Amino acid sequence: MPEFRWEGTNRAGRKMSGKVSAAKKADAQELLAQRGVSNIKVAGKKFDLATFGSIGTGIKDKDLAAFTRQFAVMINAGLPLVKCLQILSGQQENRIFADAIEEVTADVEKGGTLADSLGKHNRIFSDLYVNMVAAGEQGGILDTILNRLSTHLEKASALKGKIKSAMMYPLVVLIVVIVVVMALLLFVIPIFEQMFADMGGQLPAPTRIVVGASEFVQGNLLFIVIGVVALITGYKMYYRTKNGEKVIDAIKLKMPIFGLLLRKMSIARFTRTLGTLISSGVSILDGLSITSKTSGNRVVADAIMEARGSISGGENISDPLEASGVFPGMVTQMIAVGEETGGLDTMLLKVADFYEEEVDTAVAGLTATLEPIMIVVLGVIVGGIVIAMYLPIFDLIGTVGS
């Protein structure tokens, strides 16, 4: 619910101020009046993340990582917690982030824990973040935990950036192909079609196919647009269902080329997150619950939760992970060794390092492979349309020459 800043006087005539949660300004004034406040002045509504959550916070991963790194340095230097937060809130260019830190500062000043205060802003600070901070507070090693957390956020951001860069090139080329083809079918082909009609005669089969496609697009453009929008909307709605998410995520993992890349990325994210949590003092059961939410794939998340159930029943973590078929044997074997030796967190981080390097290699190879393929595809499609439209002209020139 949105918050309003207010000023007024109590029954004793003393000036007061603060914040009040209400749906609108009139409700805030009525609530304050019921509390005995008079001469009420209510300021404008603050931006509320719960109300505008679908828009997003605009806070980038690298901004959160930088905040965490600076926070760790200040704590390590011996600055009081509240002073650190006050300095950091003043450094933020993002107004939403700055407001959130100010509210966290106010909660801490009132005696709340840092973890609980951060947890009230779950659009910014994830369960992973909050639980690690809680572990740091309880163990008296907040600066160490914040350093680990900032390293984790930096690596996670870098991993996400690599995947985006791998997907960006084919997406851009695909958009270019669609735009070029639609422009040819809507604006160029009709000119040739009119010219062929004036010439008369039978058109070659490739030309007839292209002309037919142009006529279809021109006559059904509105329905095509509506169909594409409906398809995208239907996909998103289906993906929001539990069964739909599981089906689509399973398909993603089985896709040629991209499926292997997504699997490696999920493994790297899982092992890095769980290893960081365990090394920070978070229990393995809580760590698995948090990790499942950050896996990015429903199939992987289900496998992690099955492993959690196995551990709560007194078994190990490696067997259910291996049985899921999602995690390669090398990963489950290294996890099993980590469990036996008592160094599970160290082993998980080593696996994460290995798979992050694998992702680097896969992204580089994917980019190098896709670039010539996409250029050839673009050339074949556009070149094929152009040749099909010039075939009647070549036939006409051949007839005149003979």
C-alpha positions as a printed NumPy array, in Angstrom:
array([[  0.   ,   0.   ,   0.   ],
       [  1.316,   3.515,  -0.776],
       [  2.778,   5.657,   1.989],
       [  2.134,   9.385,   2.601],
       [  4.289,  11.819,   4.52 ],
       [  2.255,  13.948,   6.947],
       [  2.569,  16.788,   9.42 ],
       [  0.142,  17.871,  12.145],
       [ -0.398,  18.494,  15.849],
       [ -1.531,  16.104,  18.569],
       [ -4.139,  16.736,  21.258],
       [ -1.497,  18.468,  23.426],
       [ -0.7  ,  20.907,  20.615],
       [  2.712,  19.396,  19.918],
       [  3.833,  19.251,  16.255],
       [  4.249,  15.773,  14.828],
       [  5.232,  14.227,  11.489],
       [  5.722,  10.818,   9.971],
       [  4.436,   8.368,   7.373],
       [  1.102,   6.634,   7.081],
       [ -0.04 ,   3.839,   4.761],
       [ -3.352,   4.368,   2.969],
       [ -4.971,   3.784,  -0.397],
       [ -5.368,   7.518,  -1.103],
       [ -4.732,  10.914,   0.479],
       [ -8.281,  11.314,   1.853],
       [ -8.032,   7.942,   3.62 ],
       [ -4.698,   9.009,   5.138],
       [ -6.234,  12.232,   6.494],
       [ -9.21 ,  10.346,   7.958],
       [ -6.943,   7.775,   9.61 ],
       [ -4.794,  10.498,  11.188],
       [ -7.866,  12.36 ,  12.411],
       [ -9.073,   9.188,  14.143],
       [ -5.722,   9.072,  15.931],
       [ -6.318,  12.567,  17.313],
       [ -4.09 ,  14.483,  14.906],
       [ -5.277,  17.949,  13.813],
       [ -4.034,  20.591,  11.345],
       [ -3.121,  17.715,   9.075],
       [ -0.977,  18.263,   5.985],
       [ -0.507,  15.166,   3.821],
       [  2.227,  15.209,   1.158],
       [  2.008,  13.456,  -2.214],
       [  2.003,   9.717,  -2.511],
       [  5.351,   8.005,  -2.587],
       [  6.192,   5.534,  -5.328],
       [  5.04 ,   2.15 ,  -4.145],
       [  6.797,  -0.927,  -5.54 ],
       [  3.909,  -3.238,  -4.737],
       [  1.539,  -1.073,  -6.782],
       [  3.882,  -0.607,  -9.728],
       [  5.733,  -3.906,  -9.453],
       [  4.934,  -4.885, -13.024],
       [  6.875,  -1.885, -14.275],
       [  9.998,  -2.899, -12.358],
       [ 12.389,  -0.956, -10.198],
       [ 14.902,   0.011, -12.88 ],
       [ 17.718,  -1.14 , -10.569],
       [ 20.39 ,  -3.01 , -12.509],
       [ 22.272,  -5.985, -11.122],
       [ 25.564,  -4.106, -11.358],
       [ 24.081,  -1.237,  -9.285],
       [ 23.069,  -3.65 ,  -6.53 ],
       [ 26.491,  -5.312,  -6.679],
       [ 28.253,  -1.933,  -6.42 ],
       [ 26.032,  -0.951,  -3.46 ],
       [ 26.867,  -4.213,  -1.697],
       [ 30.606,  -3.869,  -2.353],
       [ 30.655,  -0.291,  -1.005],
       [ 28.577,  -1.366,   1.988],
       [ 31.11 ,  -4.097,   2.801],
       [ 34.033,  -1.667,   2.577],
       [ 32.341,   0.814,   4.926],
       [ 31.408,  -1.872,   7.477],
       [ 34.964,  -3.217,   7.356],
       [ 36.285,   0.307,   7.947],
       [ 34.318,   0.471,  11.205],
       [ 31.571,   2.917,  10.228],
       [ 28.258,   2.519,  12.103],
       [ 25.566,   0.649,  10.178],
       [ 23.149,   3.603,  10.041],
       [ 25.886,   5.959,   8.847],
       [ 26.792,   3.524,   6.048],
       [ 23.193,   3.393,   4.881],
       [ 22.824,   7.182,   4.995],
       [ 25.932,   7.654,   2.847],
       [ 24.872,   4.959,   0.376],
       [ 21.35 ,   6.345,  -0.014],
       [ 22.802,   9.727,  -0.974],
       [ 24.984,   8.144,  -3.651],
       [ 22.167,   6.429,  -5.537],
       [ 21.029,   8.   ,  -8.802],
       [ 17.988,   5.733,  -8.953],
       [ 15.32 ,   7.452,  -6.837],
       [ 13.493,   4.184,  -6.101],
       [ 16.693,   2.592,  -4.798],
       [ 17.548,   5.67 ,  -2.722],
       [ 14.056,   5.753,  -1.17 ],
       [ 14.275,   2.051,  -0.324],
       [ 17.63 ,   2.513,   1.423],
       [ 16.238,   5.497,   3.352],
       [ 13.344,   3.351,   4.582],
       [ 15.77 ,   0.576,   5.543],
       [ 17.81 ,   3.17 ,   7.468],
       [ 14.705,   4.341,   9.333],
       [ 13.777,   0.757,  10.267],
       [ 17.29 ,   0.033,  11.541],
       [ 17.263,   3.253,  13.619],
       [ 14.056,   2.034,  15.26 ],
       [ 15.84 ,  -1.138,  16.351],
       [ 15.027,  -3.52 ,  13.519],
       [ 17.599,  -5.891,  12.081],
       [ 19.18 ,  -5.104,   8.735],
       [ 17.935,  -8.386,   7.236],
       [ 14.322,  -7.802,   8.286],
       [ 14.469,  -4.225,   6.979],
       [ 15.848,  -5.362,   3.627],
       [ 13.224,  -8.108,   3.444],
       [ 10.461,  -5.479,   3.311],
       [ 11.786,  -4.487,  -0.135],
       [ 11.706,  -7.864,  -1.848],
       [ 11.442,  -6.255,  -5.277],
       [ 15.044,  -5.117,  -4.788],
       [ 16.6  ,  -7.5  ,  -2.262],
       [ 16.007, -11.176,  -3.026],
       [ 15.607, -14.029,  -0.53 ],
       [ 19.23 , -14.906,  -1.259],
       [ 20.347, -11.408,  -0.305],
       [ 18.251, -11.2  ,   2.851],
       [ 19.212, -14.655,   4.141],
       [ 22.919, -14.048,   3.621],
       [ 22.708, -10.704,   5.439],
       [ 20.834, -12.415,   8.29 ],
       [ 23.584, -15.029,   8.523],
       [ 26.203, -12.271,   8.575],
       [ 24.426, -10.387,  11.343],
       [ 24.009, -13.489,  13.473],
       [ 27.631, -14.539,  13.019],
       [ 29.113, -11.066,  13.459],
       [ 30.757, -11.225,  10.02 ],
       [ 28.522,  -8.872,   8.054],
       [ 31.424,  -7.328,   6.105],
       [ 32.667, -10.763,   5.015],
       [ 29.179, -11.849,   3.965],
       [ 28.619,  -8.628,   2.03 ],
       [ 31.901,  -9.17 ,   0.186],
       [ 30.858, -12.7  ,  -0.754],
       [ 27.438, -11.436,  -1.767],
       [ 28.857,  -8.687,  -3.975],
       [ 31.176, -11.215,  -5.672],
       [ 28.204, -13.496,  -6.253],
       [ 26.111, -10.655,  -7.713],
       [ 28.955,  -9.564,  -9.998],
       [ 29.444, -13.09 , -11.338],
       [ 25.695, -13.614, -11.742],
       [ 25.41 , -10.324, -13.642],
       [ 28.333, -11.269, -15.89 ],
       [ 26.767, -14.669, -16.604],
       [ 23.428, -13.088, -17.481],
       [ 25.194, -10.59 , -19.758],
       [ 26.936, -13.379, -21.666],
       [ 23.665, -15.159, -22.318],
       [ 22.016, -11.949, -23.476],
       [ 24.885, -11.242, -25.873],
       [ 24.612, -14.781, -27.273],
       [ 20.877, -14.383, -27.885],
       [ 21.051, -10.814, -29.161],
       [ 22.716, -11.445, -32.533],
       [ 20.269, -14.056, -33.886],
       [ 17.348, -12.03 , -32.53 ],
       [ 18.497,  -8.86 , -34.299],
       [ 19.103, -10.722, -37.565],
       [ 15.674, -12.387, -37.3  ],
       [ 14.006,  -8.993, -36.829],
       [ 15.906,  -7.606, -39.827],
       [ 14.807, -10.566, -41.963],
       [ 11.151, -10.097, -40.985],
       [ 11.23 ,  -6.328, -41.607],
       [ 12.973,  -6.693, -44.989],
       [ 10.676,  -9.478, -46.185],
       [  7.535,  -7.613, -45.087],
       [  8.767,  -4.427, -46.816],
       [  9.382,  -6.366, -50.047],
       [  5.994,  -8.117, -49.925],
       [  4.036,  -4.949, -49.1  ],
       [  5.757,  -2.279, -51.197],
       [  8.109,  -3.744, -53.813],
       [  6.364,  -6.878, -55.076],
       [  3.079,  -5.049, -55.927],
       [  5.029,  -2.81 , -58.354],
       [  6.483,  -5.849, -60.123],
       [  3.074,  -7.546, -60.058],
       [  1.514,  -4.65 , -61.956],
       [  4.352,  -4.694, -64.459],
       [  3.947,  -8.45 , -65.035],
       [  0.197,  -8.014, -65.513],
       [  0.875,  -5.464, -68.286],
       [  3.359,  -7.843, -69.9  ],
       [  0.924, -10.772, -69.903],
       [  1.968, -14.395, -70.274],
       [  2.563, -17.216, -67.798],
       [  4.791, -16.359, -64.834],
       [  7.446, -18.825, -63.583],
       [  6.481, -20.902, -60.533],
       [  8.869, -19.095, -58.087],
       [  7.441, -15.74 , -59.189],
       [  3.853, -16.951, -58.744],
       [  4.677, -18.131, -55.215],
       [  6.188, -14.764, -54.238],
       [  3.308, -12.811, -55.829],
       [  0.786, -15.041, -54.046],
       [  2.56 , -14.456, -50.734],
       [  2.492, -10.694, -51.345],
       [ -1.25 , -10.741, -52.124],
       [ -1.925, -12.831, -49.011],
       [  0.023, -10.452, -46.749],
       [ -1.647,  -7.367, -48.246],
       [ -5.125,  -8.848, -47.901],
       [ -4.653, -10.244, -44.388],
       [ -2.153,  -7.882, -42.744],
       [ -4.502,  -6.996, -39.877],
       [ -5.279, -10.655, -39.171],
       [ -1.563, -11.521, -39.287],
       [ -0.767,  -8.819, -36.718],
       [ -3.663,  -9.918, -34.49 ],
       [ -2.563, -13.546, -34.832],
       [  1.034, -12.747, -33.822],
       [ -0.136, -10.718, -30.822],
       [ -2.563, -13.491, -29.806],
       [  0.188, -16.101, -30.159],
       [  2.607, -14.129, -27.968],
       [ -0.101, -13.397, -25.393],
       [ -1.218, -17.032, -25.342],
       [  2.367, -18.167, -24.87 ],
       [  2.867, -15.82 , -21.906],
       [ -0.422, -16.837, -20.295],
       [  0.36 , -20.528, -20.699],
       [  3.864, -20.029, -19.339],
       [  2.41 , -18.431, -16.201],
       [  0.597, -21.679, -15.388],
       [  2.481, -24.292, -13.385],
       [  2.141, -26.993, -16.038],
       [  2.918, -24.578, -18.881],
       [  6.092, -23.354, -17.238],
       [  7.283, -26.909, -16.707],
       [  6.525, -27.979, -20.305],
       [  8.144, -24.931, -21.908],
       [ 11.221, -25.036, -19.657],
       [ 11.672, -28.73 , -20.471],
       [ 11.527, -27.902, -24.18 ],
       [ 14.105, -25.139, -23.682],
       [ 16.565, -27.586, -22.142],
       [ 16.103, -29.992, -25.101],
       [ 16.594, -27.357, -27.801],
       [ 19.591, -27.973, -30.099],
       [ 22.6  , -25.762, -29.279],
       [ 20.679, -23.345, -27.036],
       [ 19.432, -26.121, -24.748],
       [ 22.952, -27.161, -23.78 ],
       [ 23.889, -23.532, -23.155],
       [ 20.85 , -22.972, -20.922],
       [ 21.6  , -26.179, -19.008],
       [ 25.199, -25.086, -18.336],
       [ 23.984, -21.66 , -17.26 ],
       [ 21.448, -23.196, -14.845],
       [ 24.09 , -25.482, -13.333],
       [ 26.524, -22.58 , -12.915],
       [ 23.834, -20.467, -11.247],
       [ 22.686, -23.297,  -8.966],
       [ 26.159, -24.274,  -7.765],
       [ 27.348, -20.669,  -7.34 ],
       [ 24.261, -19.655,  -5.358],
       [ 24.12 , -22.73 ,  -3.121],
       [ 27.868, -22.682,  -2.509],
       [ 27.765, -19.017,  -1.525],
       [ 24.83 , -19.565,   0.83 ],
       [ 26.337, -22.586,   2.583],
       [ 29.737, -20.906,   2.977],
       [ 27.941, -17.931,   4.552],
       [ 26.318, -20.05 ,   7.249],
       [ 22.854, -20.533,   5.727],
       [ 21.5  , -24.037,   6.367],
       [ 21.486, -26.373,   3.373],
       [ 17.689, -26.791,   3.514],
       [ 17.111, -23.031,   3.409],
       [ 19.849, -22.739,   0.781],
       [ 18.136, -25.244,  -1.515],
       [ 14.773, -23.477,  -1.124],
       [ 16.335, -20.14 ,  -2.066],
       [ 18.371, -21.637,  -4.903],
       [ 15.322, -23.268,  -6.467],
       [ 13.681, -19.842,  -6.765],
       [ 16.722, -18.381,  -8.543],
       [ 17.408, -21.297, -10.908],
       [ 15.567, -19.693, -13.823],
       [ 14.097, -23.01 , -15.004],
       [ 11.161, -24.951, -13.561],
       [ 12.673, -28.372, -14.376],
       [ 15.88 , -27.472, -12.544],
       [ 13.893, -25.96 ,  -9.646],
       [ 11.853, -29.154,  -9.253],
       [ 15.024, -31.249,  -9.214],
       [ 16.485, -29.018,  -6.495],
       [ 13.342, -29.275,  -4.359],
       [ 13.37 , -33.069,  -4.729],
       [ 16.936, -33.011,  -3.435],
       [ 15.772, -30.86 ,  -0.51 ],
       [ 13.102, -33.418,   0.337],
       [ 15.721, -36.141,   0.212],
       [ 17.976, -34.284,   2.663],
       [ 15.129, -33.551,   5.079],
       [ 14.473, -37.295,   5.071],
       [ 18.056, -38.002,   6.103],
       [ 19.499, -38.864,   2.676],
       [ 22.169, -37.105,   0.625],
       [ 21.786, -34.415,  -2.024],
       [ 23.658, -35.995,  -4.922],
       [ 21.419, -39.032,  -5.592],
       [ 18.15 , -37.157,  -6.342],
       [ 20.065, -34.626,  -8.457],
       [ 21.525, -37.477, -10.507],
       [ 18.137, -39.205, -10.79 ],
       [ 16.55 , -36.013, -12.188],
       [ 18.599, -36.312, -15.387],
       [ 19.164, -32.562, -15.381],
       [ 22.627, -32.563, -13.816],
       [ 25.566, -34.325, -15.531],
       [ 27.337, -37.148, -13.719],
       [ 30.45 , -35.053, -13.162],
       [ 28.425, -32.479, -11.204],
       [ 26.656, -35.005,  -8.99 ],
       [ 29.897, -36.913,  -8.358],
       [ 31.718, -33.768,  -7.237],
       [ 28.769, -32.868,  -4.988],
       [ 28.88 , -36.392,  -3.515],
       [ 32.606, -35.988,  -2.803],
       [ 31.912, -32.607,  -1.179],
       [ 29.276, -34.176,   1.079],
       [ 31.583, -36.995,   2.132],
       [ 34.53 , -34.712,   2.883],
       [ 32.529, -31.942,   4.564],
       [ 33.568, -29.417,   1.928],
       [ 30.326, -29.147,  -0.024],
       [ 30.469, -25.345,  -0.322],
       [ 34.024, -25.42 ,  -1.717],
       [ 33.153, -28.167,  -4.196],
       [ 30.029, -26.309,  -5.37 ],
       [ 32.035, -23.15 ,  -6.035],
       [ 34.618, -25.16 ,  -8.01 ],
       [ 31.829, -26.632, -10.134],
       [ 30.46 , -23.109, -10.638],
       [ 33.867, -21.853, -11.817],
       [ 34.127, -24.748, -14.276],
       [ 30.659, -24.253, -15.742],
       [ 31.035, -20.485, -15.988],
       [ 34.114, -21.128, -18.134],
       [ 32.041, -23.62 , -20.123],
       [ 29.407, -20.948, -20.683],
       [ 32.113, -18.525, -21.874],
       [ 33.366, -21.09 , -24.384],
       [ 29.85 , -22.007, -25.515],
       [ 28.848, -18.366, -26.024],
       [ 31.986, -17.646, -28.067],
       [ 31.431, -20.757, -30.19 ],
       [ 27.728, -20.017, -30.62 ],
       [ 28.396, -16.468, -31.788],
       [ 31.068, -17.623, -34.236],
       [ 28.758, -20.33 , -35.628],
       [ 25.556, -18.314, -35.835],
       [ 27.031, -15.276, -37.559],
       [ 27.738, -16.919, -40.967],
       [ 24.589, -19.054, -40.738],
       [ 22.333, -16.047, -40.174],
       [ 24.027, -14.099, -42.969],
       [ 23.465, -17.032, -45.352],
       [ 19.819, -17.327, -44.264],
       [ 19.253, -13.601, -44.81 ],
       [ 20.93 , -13.775, -48.2  ],
       [ 18.948, -16.835, -49.319],
       [ 15.571, -15.365, -48.32 ],
       [ 16.073, -11.877, -49.742],
       [ 18.074, -13.102, -52.721],
       [ 15.459, -15.758, -53.481],
       [ 12.675, -13.136, -53.56 ],
       [ 14.697, -10.82 , -55.803],
       [ 15.597, -13.629, -58.246],
       [ 11.98 , -14.817, -58.351],
       [ 10.86 , -11.321, -59.36 ],
       [ 13.494, -10.991, -62.086],
       [ 12.869, -14.393, -63.667],
       [ 10.017, -13.085, -65.946],
       [ 12.273, -10.24 , -67.062],
       [ 15.043, -12.689, -67.931],
       [ 12.529, -14.808, -69.865],
       [ 11.325, -11.706, -71.74 ],
       [ 14.894, -10.703, -72.628],
       [ 15.583, -14.241, -73.844],
       [ 12.419, -14.207, -76.005],
       [ 13.296, -10.815, -77.55 ],
       [ 16.894, -11.95 , -78.195],
       [ 15.775, -15.071, -80.044]])
